[in-house]
């Protein structure tokens, strides 16, 4: 089991939370994120949870609450796009009660992320920044 992908994932999540010399410790253990007792010293327990909860080699482990611990109730298996939309440094925009990341709004509206970002930086409202510009006949 020690050479499996799941073992490596388990080992790295422990390092992120416990090893102060680990490159990303400050973003995990340094912020108080822990590994639950159930998984801490039991890779088999983590393996069993992973298999029972949708693990496959195309997915990555994701903490549902990015400020929460690595524990069964706060972890899931997702693709990289889903995981990248669940980061604490994402720009969240709420429009008409619907919240998405800037990246998700870009996909939904067809407007480039850089365009939305530039519009917001210029002081545009979020509603205006997420709407395509309508060209008048003089530009067509």
Helices and strands as residue ranges (DSSP letters): H 5-18, G 25-27, G 29-31, H 37-40, H 43-52, E 60-63, G 72-74, E 75-78, H 80-84, E 92-95, E 98-101, H 102-109, H 113-121, H 126-129, G 137-139
